Amino acid sequence: MRLSQEQLARQLGVSFATVNRWESGRTKMSASALSALADFEARVAAESQHHGDHGALPATQTRFVGRERELAELSQLLRSARLISLIGPGGAGKTRLAIEAIRREDPAADVAFVPLEPVRQPQSLVSAVASCLRVHDQPRIPLEESVGAVLAGAPRLLVLDGAEHLREEVARLAAALLAAAQELRIVVTSRILLGVPGEVCWTVPPLDCPSAAAGVSDIAASDAVQLFIARAQERLPGFSGADVAPHAIAELCRRLDGLPLAIELIAGWVGTLSVPEILQQRAVLLDHEASADHPRGRKLVDVVRASHDLLGSDEQRLLPVLSVFAGAFAMADAAAVSDDVSGGPGLAGAMRGLVDSSWLMVTRGGEHNRFAMLETMRTFAAARLEESGGAALVRRRHAQHFAAMAHESEPGLAGPAAAQWTTRLDAAAADLTVALEWADEAAELDSGLDMAAALWRWWLASGRLAVGRAWLGRFLSGAGGRRDELTGRALCSAAVLAAENGDYAGAVRQAEVALGIFERLDLAERMALAATVLGSAQRYLGERAAARRSFQTAADLRAALGDRRGVSVAMNNMALLAVDDGDLTRARELFEQTLVIKRQLGQQQSIAIGLANLADVFIRTGQREAASRALDEAAELAVAVSNPQLIGTLRCNQGNLAAQRREWAQAAAHYEVAIAAHRQAGHPHDAIEAMIGRGRAMRQLGRRDEAVGHLRAAEALAQEIGNPQRQAQARAALADIGEATTAALPDGLTTRQAEVLRLLAAGLSNKQIAAELFLSPATVERHLATVYRKLGVGGRVEAARYAMAHGLASPSA
């Protein structure tokens, strides 16, 4: 309860001018005024509980939802700790959780609940506690001493709710009362840590929210979604989670950071707006004036602003700066954007203050802790940054810091610390995107080219090929006809991603231009990389002689530079060509030689790739035990490496080994995982190999229709990306089971269009067809539009009939 100066003056029997002078600090309150104010605030605190049992736990008007794990942990703490502080940001549900935990753990406990929100003056704290305990003033005995004596008389649980604005006074009083009453237990809810010896700090987390990839059952079981539905049903009886797309509710709860107050406020709009409309307008709705009948009676922004007002000056200066981070960040990152390069005690102290005040969440790591802000609070802090006028400078520092990280990562990802660099970049993914966007929007072309050129290894290993190609394409289009080193680097990086993404002709064009730039500038190391990329694209196109020349050029350059890692890469590529040629003896020799170098250099991912390649040769030559040992070692190394392409390669090889042993069900399972991994990584030529393997396995399991489906999809994808080797393999597999290839198709249909038509006739939706064919749903729609036009049909039903009539549908379709 917040009174105006006029209302307070009437309550205390003084003039408005007197209250104004008190609050402005021009005069001090007299002893009698302080006593009157303490009595008044104590009375308000007691009356604010809205029940007749003075000091007991307040009654709740709504059903408690979820939090079973948190309640179990708090129950244990209530049995063992004397001072527990529930810490969390405003709206996290600290009070409600504390009340529920106490009721469940000890329903018969003698509880004194003291709401501190109405207590605005430190001098009123003891009086508020005394009022809740029905302790009265006694002549010549301090009131605090009387309170301590009453609490010492019998085991008691004292709850001090909302202590953040009286932190120092609550800390002092809690310590004094615990010393005076040995059986006393105290539970404090606050946004700020008290800092009292013996205090057990328990951070109240946001509600559990389902991930974007969660299934319907997981969404329904999550605490955040259950709370939304419960409060929506209170607002609109009859509302059911079945009335709304589950993922829409899940997305809404994620956007609200799982904050119970935010979810309760937003659920109040059910019945007025649809869930998609609420999701779209949530920021405006949360800032809407709360209705008088709402139990909280306040806006979320007011709760956040009150937390901000409690911060010290150092914390208030740092907080807006930290809002520039899109994801979790380390202390060194904070130092860079705040221009505190030392990361010294000043910064550390302010960071600790923000952690203790529940503005920053901490994720503890082995070497570095990481910090993050809830989106709700980050939005508030970002608004303060805009108001400060320093937003442009902070964003520039942020972009420059992550640009430097990207630049350093290129050699780092090629060295023994590759795993650490991958982890670091994965953690910074959102901020790297923000830095790239800043370079694009600020027309900082060189910075954008440098970042995009440097990140190719990370984009490749983490399966972000499409993302990387899009950024490189954007900055290269701005470079125009520039032919300097920076443009050459970007072209070479774009060629790598294009080659692995199935755009072989594009990769050749970009690699050749990059090679020409590096030759003119006499940059041998860059020339070697460009020649390697060019050779890979040529190999995928089936141009083995050209690929061999490119790989040999790269090998000669690496040898002249004394680059042992580069030499091992060149030898590995020569070995792959030997496999293509059927010279497995030579391939094994080269793979084994590269493994020796890789083991000496100690790069786990590189060793795992070498073992996978060697295992492939062992499988082809029938050396099953040797292949099994190599794959087991590679799989063990791959555990520490987040690389979907490597996982796909290993599982495909394991499928090949199981197929040799005629363990068809096991082989099919391995191929299925391999297909998914290669799709995730964006490597279509590798996915084709696994699709062919799964098709063969399905045939052996007696599932001919599925076998044909996989093999035709593989053939179509190979034709689409222009990989003759994979196309020949798919057609050979089709011939093995008596199926003709789709070389001649009616009405000008391409292989891909025929495959889309076949799956449509089988009853698959556009989304399912996209998943089967390694396409986006939008691409499937474009293919179908072309098919309808070529066939002169009006829709799916007519197209399916055409497919049946022309033998383009599976027999079961």
C-alpha positions in Angstrom: 0.0 0.0 0.0 1.6 3.3 -1.2 0.1 6.5 0.3 0.4 10.0 -1.2 2.1 12.7 0.9 -1.4 14.2 1.6 -2.7 10.8 2.9 0.4 10.2 5.0 0.1 13.7 6.5 -3.5 13.0 7.5 -2.6 9.6 9.1 0.2 11.1 11.2 -1.5 14.4 12.0 1.0 16.7 10.4 1.0 19.1 7.5 1.6 18.2 3.9 4.6 20.5 3.9 6.1 18.6 6.8 5.9 15.3 5.0 7.4 16.9 1.9 10.4 18.1 3.9 10.9 14.6 5.4 10.9 12.9 2.0 13.1 15.5 0.4 15.6 15.1 3.3 15.4 18.8 4.3 14.4 17.9 7.8 14.4 14.8 9.9 11.4 13.1 11.5 11.0 13.5 15.2 11.0 10.6 17.6 7.2 10.8 18.1 6.6 11.0 14.3 8.8 7.9 13.7 6.9 6.0 16.4 3.6 7.0 14.9 4.8 6.0 11.4 6.0 2.7 12.7 2.7 1.9 14.4 0.8 2.9 11.2 2.9 0.8 8.8 2.8 -2.2 11.2 -1.0 -1.9 11.3 -1.1 -1.7 7.5 1.2 -4.8 7.2 -1.0 -6.8 9.5 -4.3 -5.7 7.7 -2.8 -6.4 4.2 -3.1 -10.2 4.8 -6.9 -10.0 4.4 -7.7 -12.8 7.0 -8.7 -13.0 10.6 -5.8 -15.2 11.8 -3.2 -12.5 12.7 0.2 -13.4 11.3 -0.7 -16.8 9.8 0.0 -17.7 6.2 -2.3 -15.7 3.9 -5.1 -17.5 2.1 -4.7 -18.1 -1.6 -7.5 -17.6 -4.1 -6.1 -19.7 -6.9 -4.9 -23.3 -7.3 -1.1 -23.8 -7.1 0.3 -25.3 -10.3 3.5 -27.4 -10.9 6.9 -26.8 -9.2 7.1 -30.3 -7.8 10.9 -30.5 -8.0 11.3 -27.1 -6.4 8.9 -28.0 -3.6 10.8 -31.2 -2.9 14.1 -29.2 -2.6 12.5 -26.6 -0.4 11.0 -29.2 1.9 14.5 -30.6 2.6 15.8 -27.1 3.3 13.0 -26.3 5.7 14.0 -29.3 7.8 17.7 -28.5 7.9 18.3 -24.7 7.6 17.4 -21.9 10.0 17.6 -19.0 7.5 16.4 -19.6 3.9 16.3 -16.8 1.4 14.2 -17.4 -1.7 15.8 -15.1 -4.3 14.5 -14.3 -7.7 13.4 -11.5 -10.0 10.0 -9.8 -9.6 7.2 -12.0 -10.8 9.1 -15.2 -10.3 6.6 -16.5 -7.8 8.7 -16.5 -4.7 5.9 -15.7 -2.2 3.5 -18.3 -3.5 6.2 -21.0 -3.7 7.3 -20.3 -0.1 3.7 -20.5 1.2 3.0 -23.7 -0.7 6.3 -25.3 0.5 5.6 -24.5 4.1 2.0 -25.8 3.9 3.1 -29.1 2.4 6.1 -29.6 4.7 4.5 -28.7 8.0 0.8 -27.8 7.8 0.6 -27.5 11.6 3.6 -25.2 12.0 3.3 -22.1 14.1 3.9 -19.6 11.3 4.2 -15.8 11.5 3.9 -14.2 8.0 5.0 -10.6 7.7 4.4 -8.8 4.4 7.0 -6.1 4.1 5.7 -4.4 1.0 3.6 -1.9 3.0 6.6 -1.2 5.3 8.4 1.7 3.6 10.5 3.1 6.5 13.3 1.0 8.0 12.2 2.2 11.5 8.8 0.4 11.0 10.3 -3.1 10.4 10.4 -4.2 14.1 6.9 -2.8 14.7 5.5 -4.7 11.7 6.9 -8.0 13.0 5.7 -7.3 16.5 2.2 -6.5 15.2 2.0 -9.8 13.4 3.1 -11.6 16.5 0.7 -9.6 18.8 3.7 -8.3 20.8 3.0 -4.9 22.5 5.3 -2.2 23.8 6.5 -2.7 27.4 7.9 0.1 29.5 11.8 0.3 29.4 12.1 -2.8 27.2 13.1 -2.4 23.6 10.4 -3.8 21.2 13.0 -5.9 19.4 13.9 -7.6 22.7 10.3 -8.3 23.4 9.9 -9.9 19.9 13.0 -12.1 20.5 11.6 -13.3 23.8 8.3 -14.3 22.3 10.0 -16.1 19.5 12.2 -17.9 21.9 9.3 -19.2 23.9 8.2 -21.8 21.3 9.4 -23.2 18.0 8.3 -20.7 15.3 8.6 -20.2 11.6 8.9 -16.5 10.7 8.3 -15.5 7.0 9.6 -12.1 6.0 8.0 -11.5 2.6 9.4 -8.9 0.1 12.5 -7.9 1.9 14.5 -6.3 -1.0 13.8 -2.6 -0.1 14.8 -3.2 3.5 17.7 -5.4 2.9 20.1 -4.1 5.5 17.4 -3.8 8.2 16.0 -7.3 7.6 19.6 -8.7 7.6 20.3 -7.2 11.0 17.0 -8.1 12.5 17.2 -11.7 11.2 20.6 -12.2 12.7 19.5 -10.8 16.0 16.3 -12.9 16.2 18.1 -16.1 15.3 20.6 -15.4 18.1 17.9 -14.7 20.6 15.6 -17.7 19.7 17.5 -21.0 19.1 14.4 -22.8 17.8 13.4 -20.1 15.4 13.5 -20.6 11.6 13.2 -17.7 9.1 12.2 -17.8 5.5 12.8 -14.6 3.5 11.6 -13.8 0.0 13.6 -11.1 -1.7 15.0 -10.0 -5.0 18.3 -9.4 -3.3 20.5 -11.6 -1.2 20.7 -10.6 2.5 24.3 -11.5 3.0 23.8 -12.9 6.6 26.2 -15.6 7.9 24.4 -19.0 7.8 21.9 -17.8 5.1 21.0 -20.5 2.6 20.3 -18.8 -0.7 17.8 -20.7 -2.9 17.2 -19.1 -6.3 13.7 -19.4 -7.6 13.9 -20.4 -11.3 11.4 -19.5 -14.0 8.8 -22.1 -14.7 9.8 -25.0 -16.9 9.0 -24.2 -20.5 8.9 -26.7 -23.3 11.5 -26.3 -26.1 10.5 -25.4 -29.7 11.0 -29.1 -30.7 9.0 -30.6 -27.8 6.2 -33.0 -28.5 2.5 -32.3 -27.5 2.8 -34.5 -24.4 5.9 -32.7 -23.2 4.2 -29.3 -23.8 1.1 -30.4 -21.9 3.3 -31.6 -18.9 5.3 -28.4 -18.6 4.7 -26.2 -15.6 4.5 -22.9 -17.6 1.8 -24.3 -20.0 -0.2 -25.8 -17.1 -0.2 -22.5 -15.3 -1.3 -20.6 -18.4 -4.2 -23.1 -18.9 -5.2 -23.0 -15.2 -5.4 -19.2 -15.1 -7.1 -19.1 -18.5 -9.8 -21.5 -17.2 -10.3 -19.2 -14.2 -10.8 -16.3 -16.6 -12.8 -18.3 -19.2 -14.5 -21.4 -17.8 -14.5 -24.2 -20.3 -11.2 -23.1 -21.9 -9.1 -26.1 -22.8 -5.5 -26.6 -24.0 -7.1 -28.7 -26.8 -8.8 -25.5 -28.1 -5.4 -24.0 -29.1 -2.4 -25.3 -31.0 -0.1 -26.5 -28.2 3.0 -25.0 -29.7 1.4 -21.6 -29.7 1.0 -21.7 -25.9 4.5 -23.1 -25.5 5.9 -20.3 -27.7 4.0 -17.7 -25.6 5.3 -19.1 -22.3 8.9 -19.1 -23.7 8.6 -15.5 -24.8 7.4 -14.6 -21.3 10.6 -16.3 -19.8 8.4 -18.7 -17.8 7.7 -15.9 -15.3 4.6 -16.8 -13.3 3.4 -13.2 -13.0 3.8 -12.6 -16.7 1.9 -15.8 -17.6 -0.9 -15.0 -15.1 -1.3 -11.5 -16.5 -1.3 -12.6 -20.1 -3.7 -15.5 -19.4 -6.2 -12.8 -18.3 -6.6 -11.8 -22.0 -8.0 -15.2 -23.0 -11.5 -14.7 -24.1 -10.7 -11.2 -25.4 -8.0 -12.3 -27.8 -6.9 -15.5 -29.4 -3.6 -17.1 -28.3 -1.8 -16.1 -31.6 -3.1 -12.5 -31.1 -1.8 -12.5 -27.5 1.5 -13.9 -28.6 1.8 -11.1 -31.2 0.8 -8.3 -28.9 2.2 -9.6 -25.6 4.5 -6.6 -24.8 1.6 -4.1 -25.1 -0.7 -6.4 -23.2 1.7 -6.8 -20.3 2.1 -3.0 -20.0 -1.7 -2.6 -19.9 -3.1 -1.2 -16.7 -3.9 -4.2 -14.4 -7.5 -4.6 -13.5 -8.6 -3.8 -10.0 -9.7 -7.4 -9.3 -6.4 -8.9 -10.3 -4.7 -10.4 -7.3 -1.5 -8.6 -8.1 -3.1 -5.3 -9.1 0.0 -4.1 -11.0 1.8 -4.1 -14.4 4.8 -6.2 -15.0 6.9 -3.2 -16.0 6.2 -1.7 -12.5 7.6 -4.8 -10.9 10.7 -4.6 -13.0 11.1 -0.9 -12.5 10.9 -1.4 -8.7 13.8 -3.9 -8.9 15.8 -1.4 -11.0 15.3 1.3 -8.4 16.9 -0.9 -5.7 20.2 -1.2 -7.6 23.2 0.8 -6.7 24.7 3.4 -9.0 27.4 1.0 -10.4 24.8 -1.6 -11.2 22.4 0.9 -12.8 25.2 2.1 -15.1 26.3 -1.4 -16.1 22.8 -3.0 -16.5 21.9 -1.2 -19.8 25.2 -2.0 -21.3 24.7 -5.7 -20.6 21.3 -5.6 -22.4 23.2 -5.6 -25.7 24.0 -9.3 -25.3 21.5 -11.5 -27.2 22.6 -14.7 -25.4 24.7 -15.8 -22.4 28.0 -14.0 -21.9 31.2 -14.4 -19.9 32.9 -11.8 -17.6 35.4 -11.1 -20.4 32.6 -10.3 -22.8 31.1 -7.9 -20.3 34.5 -6.2 -19.9 34.8 -5.7 -23.6 31.4 -4.0 -24.1 31.7 -1.9 -21.0 35.2 -0.8 -22.0 36.6 -2.3 -18.8 39.4 -4.2 -20.4 40.8 -5.2 -17.0 37.6 -7.0 -15.9 38.7 -5.8 -12.5 37.0 -5.6 -9.1 34.8 -2.7 -10.2 33.2 -4.7 -12.9 33.1 -7.9 -10.9 31.5 -6.0 -8.0 28.8 -4.6 -10.2 28.2 -8.0 -11.8 27.9 -9.6 -8.4 25.4 -6.9 -7.4 23.3 -7.7 -10.4 23.5 -11.4 -9.7 22.6 -10.9 -6.0 19.7 -8.6 -7.1 18.3 -11.3 -9.5 18.9 -9.3 -12.7 21.5 -11.8 -13.9 21.2 -15.6 -14.0 24.4 -17.6 -13.7 25.3 -20.8 -15.4 28.4 -22.2 -13.7 31.2 -23.7 -15.9 34.5 -25.4 -15.5 36.6 -22.4 -16.4 34.2 -19.6 -17.0 30.7 -18.8 -15.6 28.2 -17.4 -18.0 25.5 -14.8 -17.3 22.2 -14.1 -18.9 19.2 -11.8 -18.4 15.5 -12.9 -18.8 14.1 -11.4 -21.9 11.6 -9.3 -19.9 14.3 -7.7 -17.9 16.6 -7.3 -20.9 13.9 -5.4 -22.7 13.6 -3.0 -19.8 17.4 -2.6 -19.6 17.6 -2.0 -23.4 15.1 0.8 -23.1 17.4 2.4 -20.5 20.3 2.0 -22.9 18.4 3.9 -25.6 17.5 6.6 -23.1 21.2 7.0 -22.1 22.2 8.0 -25.6 25.1 5.6 -25.6 23.5 2.7 -27.5 25.4 3.2 -30.7 28.8 3.1 -28.9 27.9 0.0 -26.9 26.6 -1.8 -30.0 29.8 -1.0 -31.9 31.9 -2.4 -29.0 29.8 -5.5 -28.9 30.1 -6.0 -32.7 33.9 -5.4 -32.6 34.4 -7.8 -29.7 32.5 -10.7 -31.5 34.2 -9.8 -34.8 37.5 -10.3 -33.1 36.3 -13.6 -31.6 35.3 -14.8 -35.1 38.6 -13.8 -36.6 40.6 -15.7 -33.9 38.4 -18.7 -34.4 39.5 -19.5 -37.9 43.0 -20.8 -37.0 41.7 -21.9 -33.6 39.3 -24.3 -35.1 42.1 -25.8 -37.2 44.3 -26.4 -34.1 44.4 -28.6 -31.1 41.9 -26.3 -29.3 39.2 -26.9 -31.9 36.7 -28.4 -29.4 37.0 -25.5 -27.0 36.6 -23.0 -29.9 33.5 -24.9 -31.1 32.0 -24.7 -27.6 32.8 -21.0 -27.3 31.3 -20.2 -30.7 28.2 -22.3 -30.0 27.6 -20.4 -26.8 28.1 -17.1 -28.6 25.9 -18.0 -31.6 23.2 -15.4 -30.9 25.7 -12.6 -30.4 27.6 -13.5 -33.5 24.4 -13.1 -35.4 23.8 -9.7 -33.8 27.4 -8.6 -34.7 26.9 -9.7 -38.4 23.6 -7.8 -38.5 25.3 -4.7 -37.1 28.0 -4.9 -39.8 25.3 -5.2 -42.5 23.1 -2.4 -41.1 26.1 -0.1 -40.4 27.6 -0.8 -43.9 30.8 -2.0 -42.2 31.6 -4.2 -45.2 35.1 -5.1 -44.2 34.1 -6.2 -40.8 31.2 -8.3 -42.2 33.4 -9.9 -44.8 36.1 -10.7 -42.2 33.6 -12.3 -39.8 31.8 -14.3 -42.4 35.0 -15.5 -44.0 36.4 -16.6 -40.6 33.4 -18.5 -39.4 33.3 -21.1 -42.2 34.8 -23.9 -40.2 32.2 -23.4 -37.4 29.3 -23.1 -39.8 30.5 -26.3 -41.6 31.0 -28.4 -38.5 27.8 -27.3 -36.7 25.6 -27.8 -39.8 24.8 -24.1 -40.3 25.7 -24.2 -44.0 22.7 -22.4 -45.2 23.1 -19.6 -42.6 26.8 -19.2 -43.5 26.1 -19.1 -47.3 23.4 -16.5 -46.8 25.8 -14.2 -44.8 28.7 -14.7 -47.2 26.4 -14.0 -50.2 25.1 -10.8 -48.6 28.6 -9.3 -47.9 30.1 -10.6 -51.2 27.3 -8.9 -53.1 28.4 -5.6 -51.5 32.0 -6.2 -52.4 31.2 -6.0 -56.1 34.3 -6.5 -58.2 36.9 -6.1 -55.4 39.8 -8.5 -55.8 41.7 -8.1 -52.5 42.6 -10.7 -49.9 39.6 -10.1 -47.8 37.2 -10.8 -50.7 39.3 -13.8 -51.7 38.9 -15.2 -48.2 35.1 -14.7 -48.3 34.9 -16.3 -51.7 37.0 -19.3 -50.6 34.8 -19.7 -47.5 31.6 -19.5 -49.6 33.1 -22.1 -52.0 33.6 -24.5 -49.1 30.0 -24.3 -47.9 28.7 -24.4 -51.4 30.6 -27.6 -52.2 29.4 -29.3 -49.0 25.9 -28.1 -49.6 25.6 -29.6 -53.0 26.2 -26.5 -55.1 29.2 -27.9 -56.9 29.2 -25.5 -60.0 28.9 -22.5 -57.7 31.8 -23.8 -55.5 34.0 -24.3 -58.6 33.4 -20.7 -59.8 34.0 -19.1 -56.3 37.1 -21.3 -55.6 38.7 -20.5 -59.0 38.2 -16.7 -58.5 39.6 -17.0 -54.9 42.6 -19.0 -56.2 43.3 -16.4 -58.8 43.3 -13.6 -56.2 45.6 -15.5 -53.9 48.0 -16.4 -56.7 48.3 -12.7 -57.7 49.0 -11.7 -54.0 51.4 -14.7 -53.6 49.5 -16.0 -50.5 50.6 -19.6 -50.5 48.6 -20.8 -47.5 45.4 -19.3 -48.9 46.2 -20.8 -52.3 46.4 -24.2 -50.7 43.0 -23.9 -49.1 41.4 -22.6 -52.4 42.9 -25.5 -54.3 41.6 -28.0 -51.8 38.1 -26.6 -52.0 38.3 -26.5 -55.8 39.4 -30.2 -55.9 36.6 -31.3 -53.6 33.9 -29.6 -55.8 35.5 -31.2 -58.9 35.5 -34.6 -57.3 31.8 -34.3 -56.4 31.2 -33.5 -60.1 33.0 -36.6 -61.1 35.9 -34.7 -62.7 38.6 -36.8 -61.1 41.6 -35.8 -63.2 40.9 -32.1 -62.5 40.4 -32.9 -58.8 43.7 -34.8 -58.7 45.5 -31.8 -60.1 43.9 -29.4 -57.6 44.7 -31.7 -54.6 48.3 -32.2 -55.8 48.7 -28.4 -56.0 47.4 -28.1 -52.4 49.8 -30.9 -51.3 52.8 -29.2 -52.9 52.0 -25.8 -51.3 51.4 -27.4 -47.9 54.7 -29.3 -48.0 56.6 -26.2 -49.0 55.1 -24.3 -46.1 55.9 -27.1 -43.7 52.3 -27.4 -42.7 51.9 -31.0 -41.5 48.2 -30.6 -40.8 47.7 -29.3 -44.3 49.7 -32.2 -45.7 47.5 -34.7 -43.9 44.4 -33.0 -45.4 45.9 -33.3 -48.9 46.8 -36.9 -48.4 43.3 -37.6 -47.1 41.8 -36.1 -50.2 44.1 -38.2 -52.5 43.0 -41.3 -50.6 39.3 -40.4 -51.2 40.1 -40.2 -55.0 41.8 -43.6 -54.7 38.6 -45.0 -53.2 36.6 -43.6 -56.1 39.1 -45.2 -58.5 38.7 -48.6 -56.7 42.4 -48.6 -55.6 41.7 -49.6 -52.0 45.3 -50.7 -51.3 46.5 -47.2 -52.1 43.6 -45.6 -50.2 44.4 -47.6 -47.1 48.1 -46.6 -47.2 47.3 -42.9 -47.5 44.6 -43.0 -44.8 47.0 -44.7 -42.4 49.7 -42.2 -43.1 47.3 -39.3 -42.4 46.2 -40.9 -39.2 49.8 -41.0 -37.9 50.1 -37.2 -38.5 46.7 -36.5 -37.0 47.5 -38.5 -33.9 50.7 -36.6 -33.4 48.8 -33.3 -33.8 46.2 -34.5 -31.3 43.1 -33.2 -32.9 40.2 -35.4 -31.9 37.8 -34.5 -34.6 40.4 -34.9 -37.3 41.4 -38.3 -35.9 37.8 -39.4 -35.8 37.3 -38.5 -39.4 40.5 -40.3 -40.4 39.3 -43.5 -38.5 35.9 -43.3 -40.2 37.6 -43.1 -43.7 39.9 -46.0 -42.8 36.9 -48.0 -41.6 35.2 -47.5 -44.9 38.2 -49.1 -46.7 38.2 -52.0 -44.1 34.5 -52.6 -44.8 34.9 -52.6 -48.6 37.8 -55.1 -48.2 35.8 -57.4 -45.8 38.0 -56.7 -42.8 35.1 -56.5 -40.4 36.9 -56.7 -37.1 39.4 -54.0 -38.1 36.5 -51.8 -39.3 34.6 -52.4 -36.0 37.7 -51.3 -33.9 38.2 -48.2 -36.0 34.5 -47.2 -35.7 34.4 -47.8 -32.0 37.4 -45.6 -31.4 36.0 -42.9 -33.7 32.6 -43.0 -32.0 34.3 -42.5 -28.6 36.2 -39.5 -29.9 33.1 -38.1 -31.5 31.3 -37.9 -28.2 33.3 -34.7 -27.3 32.7 -33.2 -30.7 29.4 -31.6 -31.8 29.6 -32.3 -35.5 26.4 -33.7 -37.2 28.3 -34.6 -40.4 30.8 -36.7 -38.4 28.0 -38.5 -36.6 26.2 -39.2 -39.9 29.4 -40.6 -41.5 30.0 -42.9 -38.5 26.5 -44.2 -38.4 26.5 -44.7 -42.2 29.7 -46.8 -41.9 28.1 -48.7 -39.0 25.2 -49.4 -41.2 27.5 -50.6 -44.0 29.2 -52.9 -41.5 25.9 -54.3 -40.2 24.8 -54.8 -43.8 27.9 -56.9 -44.5 27.0 -59.0 -41.5 23.4 -59.3 -42.9 22.0 -57.6 -39.7 19.5 -55.7 -41.8 17.3 -54.2 -39.0 20.4 -52.9 -37.3 21.7 -51.5 -40.6 18.4 -49.8 -41.3 18.4 -48.1 -37.9 22.0 -46.8 -38.4 21.1 -45.5 -41.9 18.1 -43.7 -40.5 20.2 -41.8 -37.9 22.8 -41.0 -40.6 20.2 -39.6 -43.0 18.8 -37.3 -40.2 22.3 -36.2 -39.2 23.4 -35.3 -42.7 20.1 -33.5 -43.3 20.7 -31.5 -40.2 24.3 -30.8 -41.3 23.2 -29.7 -44.8 25.3 -32.3 -46.6 23.1 -33.8 -49.4 25.8 -36.0 -51.1 26.4 -37.8 -47.7 22.7 -38.1 -47.1 22.3 -39.8 -50.5 24.8 -42.6 -49.5 22.8 -43.3 -46.3 19.5 -43.2 -48.3 20.8 -45.8 -50.7 22.0 -47.9 -47.8 18.6 -47.7 -46.1 16.8 -48.6 -49.4 18.9 -51.7 -49.7 18.2 -52.7 -46.1 14.5 -52.2 -46.5 14.5 -54.5 -49.5 16.2 -57.2 -47.5 13.6 -56.8 -44.7 10.9 -57.4 -47.3 9.7 -53.8 -47.4 10.0 -53.3 -51.1 7.8 -50.2 -51.4 9.9 -48.4 -48.8 13.1 -49.5 -50.5 11.9 -48.1 -53.8 10.9 -44.8 -52.1 14.4 -44.3 -50.5 16.2 -45.2 -53.7 14.2 -43.0 -56.0 14.6 -40.1 -53.5 18.3 -40.7 -53.5 18.4 -40.8 -57.3 16.4 -37.6 -57.6 18.6 -35.8 -55.1 21.8 -36.9 -56.8 20.4 -35.6 -60.1 19.4 -32.3 -58.5 22.8 -31.5 -57.1 24.6 -32.9 -60.1 26.6 -35.6 -58.4 27.1 -38.4 -61.1 28.8 -40.8 -58.7 25.9 -40.8 -56.3 23.4 -40.9 -59.1 25.1 -44.0 -60.6 25.0 -45.7 -57.1 21.3 -45.0 -56.7 20.5 -46.3 -60.2 22.6 -49.4 -59.6 20.7 -50.1 -56.3 17.4 -49.6 -58.2 18.5 -52.0 -60.9 19.4 -54.6 -58.2 15.8 -54.8 -57.1 14.4 -54.8 -60.7 13.4 -51.2 -60.8 14.1 -49.0 -63.8 15.6 -45.6 -63.4 13.5 -42.5 -64.0 15.6 -41.4 -67.0 12.6 -41.1 -69.3 9.6 -39.3 -67.8 6.3 -38.2 -69.3 5.2 -34.6 -70.0 8.6 -33.1 -69.4 8.8 -34.0 -65.7 12.2 -33.9 -64.1 13.3 -36.7 -61.7 12.7 -34.5 -58.7 9.2 -33.5 -59.9 8.4 -37.2 -60.5 9.6 -38.1 -57.0 7.4 -35.3 -55.5 4.5 -36.6 -57.5 5.1 -40.2 -56.3 5.0 -39.1 -52.6 1.9 -37.0 -53.2 0.2 -40.0 -54.6 1.2 -42.0 -51.6 -0.8 -39.6 -49.4 2.1 -37.6 -47.9 1.5 -33.9 -47.0 3.8 -31.2 -48.3 5.7 -31.1 -45.0 6.2 -34.9 -45.1 7.4 -34.8 -48.7 9.8 -32.1 -47.7 11.3 -34.2 -44.9 11.5 -37.3 -47.2 13.3 -35.4 -50.0 15.6 -33.1 -48.0 13.7 -30.0 -49.2 11.9 -27.1 -47.6 8.1 -27.1 -47.7 8.2 -23.9 -49.9 10.3 -25.8 -52.4 7.9 -28.7 -52.5 5.0 -26.2 -53.1 6.9 -24.7 -56.1 7.6 -28.2 -57.5 3.9 -29.1 -57.2 2.8 -25.9 -58.9 5.1 -26.7 -61.8 3.9 -30.3 -61.9 0.2 -29.2 -62.0 1.0 -26.8 -64.8 2.9 -29.4 -66.9 0.3 -32.1 -66.4 -2.7 -29.7 -66.8 -4.3 -30.9 -63.6 -6.1 -28.8 -61.0 -4.9 -30.2 -57.7 -3.7 -33.1 -55.6 -6.5 -35.6 -56.4 -6.0 -35.3 -60.2 -2.2 -35.4 -59.8 -2.4 -38.6 -57.8 -4.6 -40.2 -60.5 -2.1 -39.2 -63.2 0.7 -40.8 -61.1 -1.2 -44.0 -60.9 -2.1 -44.0 -64.6 1.5 -43.4 -65.7 3.2 -45.8 -63.3 4.7 -43.0 -61.2 3.1 -44.2 -57.9 4.1 -47.0 -55.6 1.9 -50.1 -55.9 0.5 -49.4 -52.4 -0.3 -45.8 -53.2 
